[in-house]
Amino acid sequence: MPSFQSQKQTVLDFYAALDTAALSDIEGSIRAHTTEDYIWRSYHPFGLKTDPAEIANECWVPMKTAITSMQRRMDVFFAGDNFMDDGQSVWVCTMGHLMGLFDQPWLGIQPNNKLVMLRYAEFHRVVDNKIAETAFYFDIPHLMVQAGYNPFPNQTASPLVQPGPATHDALMYQDADPAESQRTMDSMNQMISDLGQWQGGLPLEEELAMTWHDDMLWWGPAGIGATYTIKRYAQQHSGPFRAAFTDRSKTKHIARIAEGSYSGFFGWPNFTARPTGGFIGMPPSDTLCEFNVIDIYRREGDKLKENWIFIDMLHYLKQLGVDVLGDLNKSAL
């Protein structure tokens, strides 16, 4: 039976150091727990970085200065061999919220001096008890909504502070049964295969029913929102999304893992597509846009039950000439 205990402990040790470090010690905490060739991918405006000083001083220090008394509330924690390289690498996936008091401006977003919860998901590739690669995706527009902004007035579903799994069993500090992990990987892979048929084939709801429970939960990012049941998911996201885009590429995942009843993937970009039908209130465009995405799933039986989605909506809009954060900073001048 494979064991991911050392990789899981590496990530837990990193979080313990990062979450308790003084602002002046954050860079050192990152260096102590990462390899010399470390790669860090994150949402706009941060992008891809390899220098711990930049990661600390451009992201973590300003964030933790603005959101005080920050604590990590983790809902999902699991690991697995990477399907995309035939198990040559091991990744650890975590998801939850960074909770704190929004007391200072951050990225041009003005504080509300109230409790906020910044939803996040991460993938970490662990090599010899060090983190060699990280994907850190977090929902900045959802923080804006909590602070009183309305960056996406045309959401088709509900913007919510999103709970973890209904079963409350996703903090997998102990390794899961490999047979259950394989069932979950198979379910996710089948769903990904079905997704490739969206230009034709079965009616949408029938296609979704092949791999999703009827009472599925789809926890989407701010700009789209969360939706419940196959019928409402088809109406409130999947249908509008498919109508909005053409020339959707195949998935380009960097990591795809499963453990127990949980699975997930991320890509950089995850796929490309043209918004020729218009999307989230934007007019149609022929621009080929990148979508940087993390998806996390919970399987129940032989079908998927819950899905948490992190899409870099700010990066998507920037490709269409809309700089949400840049406009905030201009208006503050």
C-alpha positions as CSV (number, residue, x, y, z in Angstrom):
1,M,0.0,0.0,0.0
2,P,1.5,3.4,-1.0
3,S,2.1,5.9,1.7
4,F,2.0,9.7,1.4
5,Q,2.8,10.4,5.0
6,S,6.1,12.1,4.4
7,Q,4.7,14.3,1.7
8,K,1.7,15.3,3.8
9,Q,3.9,16.1,6.8
10,T,6.1,18.3,4.6
11,V,3.1,20.4,3.7
12,L,1.8,20.5,7.3
13,D,5.2,21.6,8.5
14,F,5.3,24.3,5.8
15,Y,1.8,25.6,6.8
16,A,2.8,25.6,10.5
17,A,5.8,27.8,9.7
18,L,4.1,30.1,7.2
19,D,1.0,30.7,9.3
20,T,2.9,31.6,12.5
21,A,5.8,33.5,10.9
22,A,6.3,37.2,11.7
23,L,6.1,39.3,8.5
24,S,9.8,39.7,8.4
25,D,10.2,35.9,8.6
26,I,7.9,34.8,5.9
27,E,10.6,34.7,3.2
28,G,12.8,32.5,5.4
29,S,9.9,30.2,6.1
30,I,9.3,29.7,2.4
31,R,13.0,29.1,1.7
32,A,13.3,26.6,4.5
33,H,10.5,24.4,3.1
34,T,11.1,24.6,-0.7
35,T,13.7,23.5,-3.2
36,E,16.2,25.7,-4.9
37,D,14.3,25.4,-8.2
38,Y,10.9,26.1,-6.6
39,I,8.0,27.1,-8.9
40,W,5.0,29.0,-7.6
41,R,1.9,29.7,-9.7
42,S,-0.9,31.9,-8.5
43,Y,-3.8,34.2,-9.5
44,H,-3.6,37.5,-11.2
45,P,-1.9,39.8,-10.4
46,F,0.8,37.5,-9.0
47,G,1.3,34.9,-11.8
48,L,4.3,32.6,-11.9
49,K,7.2,33.2,-9.6
50,T,10.4,31.3,-8.6
51,D,12.0,33.8,-6.1
52,P,10.8,33.3,-2.4
53,A,11.5,37.0,-1.8
54,E,9.0,38.0,-4.5
55,I,6.5,35.4,-3.3
56,A,6.8,36.8,0.3
57,N,7.0,40.5,-0.4
58,E,4.5,40.7,-3.2
59,C,1.9,38.3,-2.0
60,W,2.1,37.0,1.6
61,V,3.4,40.1,3.5
62,P,0.9,42.5,1.9
63,M,-2.0,40.0,2.3
64,K,-1.2,39.3,6.0
65,T,-0.7,43.0,6.7
66,A,-4.1,43.7,5.2
67,I,-6.0,40.7,6.7
68,T,-5.0,40.7,10.3
69,S,-5.2,37.8,12.8
70,M,-5.2,35.5,9.9
71,Q,-5.9,31.8,10.4
72,R,-6.1,28.9,8.1
73,R,-9.4,26.9,8.2
74,M,-8.6,23.8,6.1
75,D,-11.5,21.6,4.8
76,V,-9.7,19.4,2.4
77,F,-6.3,17.7,2.7
78,F,-5.2,14.7,0.6
79,A,-2.4,13.4,-1.6
80,G,-1.7,11.1,-4.5
81,D,0.5,10.0,-7.4
82,N,0.2,12.2,-10.4
83,F,-1.9,10.6,-13.1
84,M,-0.4,13.0,-15.7
85,D,3.1,11.6,-15.4
86,D,2.2,8.0,-14.6
87,G,2.9,8.4,-10.9
88,Q,6.4,9.9,-11.2
89,S,5.5,12.7,-8.9
90,V,3.5,13.0,-5.7
91,W,1.2,16.0,-5.0
92,V,-0.6,17.2,-1.9
93,C,-3.9,19.1,-2.3
94,T,-5.5,21.4,0.3
95,M,-8.5,23.6,0.3
96,G,-10.3,25.9,2.7
97,H,-10.4,29.6,3.7
98,L,-7.8,32.1,5.0
99,M,-9.9,33.9,7.7
100,G,-9.1,37.2,9.3
101,L,-10.1,40.8,9.8
102,F,-9.8,43.0,6.7
103,D,-8.2,46.0,8.3
104,Q,-5.9,47.5,5.6
105,P,-6.2,48.0,1.8
106,W,-5.0,45.1,-0.4
107,L,-4.5,45.2,-4.2
108,G,-6.6,48.4,-4.2
109,I,-9.5,46.8,-2.4
110,Q,-10.6,48.9,0.5
111,P,-11.0,47.2,3.9
112,N,-14.3,46.9,5.7
113,N,-12.8,46.2,9.1
114,K,-14.9,43.0,9.3
115,L,-14.4,39.3,9.3
116,V,-13.6,37.9,5.8
117,M,-12.9,34.5,4.4
118,L,-10.6,34.2,1.4
119,R,-11.3,30.8,-0.2
120,Y,-8.2,29.0,-1.5
121,A,-6.9,25.8,-3.0
122,E,-3.3,24.6,-3.3
123,F,-1.4,21.8,-5.0
124,H,2.1,21.1,-3.8
125,R,4.6,18.7,-5.5
126,V,6.8,17.3,-2.8
127,V,10.4,16.0,-3.4
128,D,12.7,14.7,-0.7
129,N,10.7,16.4,2.1
130,K,10.7,19.8,0.3
131,I,8.1,21.5,-1.8
132,A,9.3,21.8,-5.4
133,E,6.2,23.3,-7.0
134,T,3.0,25.0,-5.8
135,A,-0.3,26.1,-7.4
136,F,-1.9,28.6,-5.0
137,Y,-5.3,29.7,-6.3
138,F,-7.5,32.0,-4.3
139,D,-10.7,33.9,-5.1
140,I,-9.9,37.6,-4.9
141,P,-13.2,38.7,-6.5
142,H,-15.1,36.8,-3.7
143,L,-13.1,38.9,-1.1
144,M,-14.2,42.0,-3.0
145,V,-17.8,40.9,-2.7
146,Q,-17.4,40.5,1.1
147,A,-15.9,44.0,1.2
148,G,-19.0,45.5,-0.5
149,Y,-17.8,45.5,-4.1
150,N,-19.8,44.1,-7.0
151,P,-17.2,43.2,-9.7
152,F,-19.6,40.7,-11.4
153,P,-23.2,42.0,-11.5
154,N,-24.3,39.3,-14.0
155,Q,-23.6,36.1,-12.0
156,T,-25.8,33.2,-13.1
157,A,-25.5,31.4,-9.7
158,S,-25.1,32.3,-6.0
159,P,-22.0,33.9,-4.5
160,L,-21.4,32.3,-1.1
161,V,-18.8,31.6,1.5
162,Q,-18.5,28.0,0.6
163,P,-18.5,25.1,3.1
164,G,-16.3,22.1,2.9
165,P,-17.6,18.6,2.1
166,A,-21.0,17.6,3.4
167,T,-19.4,14.5,4.9
168,H,-16.7,16.3,6.8
169,D,-14.2,13.6,6.1
170,A,-11.7,15.3,3.7
171,L,-8.9,15.9,6.1
172,M,-7.0,12.8,5.2
173,Y,-4.1,12.8,7.6
174,Q,-4.0,9.0,7.3
175,D,-3.6,7.3,3.9
176,A,-6.7,6.0,2.2
177,D,-7.5,2.6,0.6
178,P,-5.9,2.6,-2.8
179,A,-8.9,0.8,-4.3
180,E,-11.2,3.7,-3.2
181,S,-8.7,6.2,-4.6
182,Q,-8.7,4.4,-8.0
183,R,-12.5,4.5,-8.0
184,T,-12.4,8.2,-7.5
185,M,-9.8,8.7,-10.2
186,D,-11.8,6.6,-12.6
187,S,-15.0,8.7,-11.9
188,M,-13.1,12.0,-12.4
189,N,-11.4,10.7,-15.6
190,Q,-14.8,9.6,-17.0
191,M,-16.3,13.1,-16.3
192,I,-13.3,14.7,-18.0
193,S,-13.8,12.4,-21.0
194,D,-17.6,13.3,-21.1
195,L,-16.7,17.0,-21.0
196,G,-14.9,16.6,-24.3
197,Q,-18.1,15.9,-26.0
198,W,-19.7,19.3,-25.3
199,Q,-19.8,20.2,-28.9
200,G,-22.4,17.5,-29.6
201,G,-23.6,14.1,-28.5
202,L,-26.1,13.7,-25.7
203,P,-28.3,16.4,-24.4
204,L,-26.5,18.3,-21.6
205,E,-28.5,17.0,-18.6
206,E,-28.2,13.4,-19.9
207,E,-24.5,13.8,-20.4
208,L,-24.0,15.2,-16.9
209,A,-26.1,12.4,-15.3
210,M,-23.6,9.8,-16.6
211,T,-21.0,11.0,-14.0
212,W,-22.9,13.3,-11.6
213,H,-25.5,12.6,-8.9
214,D,-28.8,14.4,-9.6
215,D,-28.3,16.4,-6.4
216,M,-24.8,17.5,-7.2
217,L,-23.3,20.6,-5.7
218,W,-21.1,22.8,-7.8
219,W,-19.2,25.4,-5.8
220,G,-18.1,27.9,-8.4
221,P,-16.0,31.1,-8.1
222,A,-17.3,34.6,-7.7
223,G,-18.4,35.8,-11.1
224,I,-20.3,32.5,-11.7
225,G,-21.4,31.3,-8.2
226,A,-22.5,28.1,-6.7
227,T,-25.4,25.9,-8.0
228,Y,-27.3,22.8,-6.9
229,T,-28.7,19.8,-8.8
230,I,-27.9,18.8,-12.4
231,K,-30.9,20.7,-13.7
232,R,-29.9,24.0,-12.1
233,Y,-26.2,23.5,-12.9
234,A,-27.1,23.1,-16.5
235,Q,-29.3,26.2,-16.4
236,Q,-27.0,28.4,-14.2
237,H,-23.5,27.5,-15.4
238,S,-22.8,24.6,-17.8
239,G,-25.4,25.6,-20.4
240,P,-24.5,29.3,-20.4
241,F,-20.8,28.5,-20.4
242,R,-21.0,26.2,-23.4
243,A,-23.1,28.7,-25.2
244,A,-20.6,31.4,-24.5
245,F,-17.4,29.7,-25.8
246,T,-16.1,28.1,-28.9
247,D,-12.8,26.5,-29.9
248,R,-12.4,25.0,-26.4
249,S,-9.1,23.1,-26.2
250,K,-8.6,19.8,-24.5
251,T,-7.5,19.9,-20.9
252,K,-3.8,20.6,-20.1
253,H,-3.5,19.4,-16.6
254,I,-0.2,19.6,-14.8
255,A,-1.4,17.4,-11.9
256,R,-4.4,15.1,-11.5
257,I,-4.6,13.1,-8.2
258,A,-7.1,11.1,-6.1
259,E,-7.2,9.7,-2.6
260,G,-10.1,8.0,-1.0
261,S,-13.3,9.8,-2.1
262,Y,-11.5,13.0,-3.2
263,S,-9.7,14.0,-6.3
264,G,-8.6,17.1,-8.1
265,F,-6.5,18.7,-10.8
266,F,-5.0,22.0,-11.9
267,G,-3.7,23.4,-15.2
268,W,-1.7,26.5,-16.3
269,P,-3.7,27.1,-18.3
270,N,-6.3,24.4,-17.8
271,F,-7.8,25.0,-21.2
272,T,-8.2,27.8,-23.8
273,A,-11.5,29.0,-25.5
274,R,-13.0,32.0,-27.4
275,P,-15.9,33.9,-25.7
276,T,-17.7,34.3,-29.1
277,G,-21.0,34.3,-27.3
278,G,-20.1,36.7,-24.5
279,F,-19.6,35.7,-20.9
280,I,-20.2,37.3,-17.4
281,G,-21.6,40.4,-18.9
282,M,-18.8,40.9,-21.4
283,P,-19.5,41.3,-25.1
284,P,-18.6,38.6,-27.6
285,S,-14.9,38.4,-28.5
286,D,-12.7,36.3,-30.8
287,T,-9.8,36.4,-28.3
288,L,-8.4,33.0,-27.4
289,C,-8.4,33.2,-23.6
290,E,-6.6,31.1,-21.1
291,F,-8.3,29.6,-18.1
292,N,-6.2,28.8,-15.0
293,V,-8.2,26.4,-12.9
294,I,-8.2,24.1,-9.9
295,D,-11.0,21.6,-9.5
296,I,-11.6,19.5,-6.4
297,Y,-14.2,16.7,-6.3
298,R,-16.0,14.4,-3.8
299,R,-17.2,11.0,-5.1
300,E,-20.1,9.2,-3.6
301,G,-20.7,5.7,-4.9
302,D,-19.7,5.7,-8.6
303,K,-20.6,9.3,-9.3
304,L,-19.4,12.7,-8.4
305,K,-21.4,14.6,-5.7
306,E,-19.5,17.9,-5.0
307,N,-17.1,20.0,-6.9
308,W,-15.2,23.1,-5.8
309,I,-13.9,25.3,-8.6
310,F,-11.2,28.0,-8.6
311,I,-11.0,30.0,-11.9
312,D,-8.7,33.0,-12.2
313,M,-11.5,35.4,-13.4
314,L,-9.2,38.4,-13.1
315,H,-6.7,36.8,-15.5
316,Y,-9.6,36.0,-17.9
317,L,-10.9,39.6,-17.9
318,K,-7.4,41.0,-18.3
319,Q,-7.0,39.1,-21.6
320,L,-10.1,40.9,-22.8
321,G,-8.7,44.3,-21.8
322,V,-10.5,44.7,-18.4
323,D,-8.1,45.2,-15.5
324,V,-10.4,45.0,-12.4
325,L,-7.6,45.6,-9.9
326,G,-5.9,48.3,-12.0
327,D,-9.1,50.2,-12.3
328,L,-9.6,50.1,-8.5
329,N,-6.1,51.6,-8.1
330,K,-6.7,54.3,-10.7
331,S,-9.9,55.3,-9.0
332,A,-8.0,55.7,-5.7
333,L,-5.6,58.2,-7.2
